[in-house]
Amino acid sequence: MRYDGHTRTCGLIGNPVEHTMSPLIQNFMAEQTGKNMVYVPFHVQQGMLEHAVKGAFALNLLGCNVTVPYKSDVLEYLVDIDPLAKRIGAVNTLVRVENGYKGYNTDMPGLYRAMCHDGVDITGKEVVILGAGGVARAVAVMLLDKGAGGVILFNRTAEKAQQIADEVNGYAGAEFARAYALAEYEQVLTEKKYIVIQATSVGMHPDVENVIIRDEAFYDKVEVGYDLIFNPSNTKFMQLTTAHGGKAYNGAKMLVYQGVIAFELWNDIRISRETAEGCIRQMEEAMK
Ligand code: ATR
């Protein structure tokens, strides 16, 4: 790619940002689509977020991604927030508008697109979520938004799962989500098989032998196991899922698709499945 006086800049705001895959994915898409755009990491120190957002606007940046620890903090510096992002309470994409940035959450639409890509259909199904942190909460909101039949949340701390269930049920105006302690799955799950989304950090590199549920009998109930972790690429949770006949996926595609959707928002363009697959290959190559 040749950069010139017309090149538009996008970047990643976070702390730290040094291990990000986003420049690889974004610059690959710019190259594939011929968009004159460059994407770079911006390490924003604590206390500098407001300056960073205002500075980005002043420097005519087309957009930014936002990562840890700023996904919620950034909300107050935006001129507009997409309704889904508002519900999730976290923004990972800023899109330039007339007088500032509008915030979106593309993580969850990214997970949904990844599931569609993998042929996993959640419509009308009761989906199991393991965990009750910020990510699990966002997944529950997304599942409601995208037409799942219901959600069963399991978490070490049952109260946190209950809080999410209450909130999502408030949005649904019905009992869409149920919450339990992790240990209760045996009593709660029926004979059928489930789509299970692993939304805790358990099993993440370097703790690769760890898994949220060790009991092998649990995995007989897993039709599809979606681990939102992408490093390692085959987590213990995924290994147990496949060993018991289920299909297992990691969080790499979600990561790629959140970037795809951000690129689409910035450039008003639709990224093809082929280009998305190219991004996935780029990422897999970089992680070897
Ligand atoms: P995030 O925002 O990435 O979701 P988080 O809010 O810190 O991160 O949530 C982490 C999730 O992983 C929580 O559901 C947490 O369980 P608790 O709510 O009981 O803390 C879960 N988690 C983390 N380490 C765990 C462990 N060793 N065993 C069981 N659950 C764990």
Residues whose N, C-alpha, C, O or C-beta is under 5 A from the ligand:
A	BS01	ATR	G131 A132 G133 G134 V135 A136 N155 R156 T157 K160 A199 T200 S201 V202
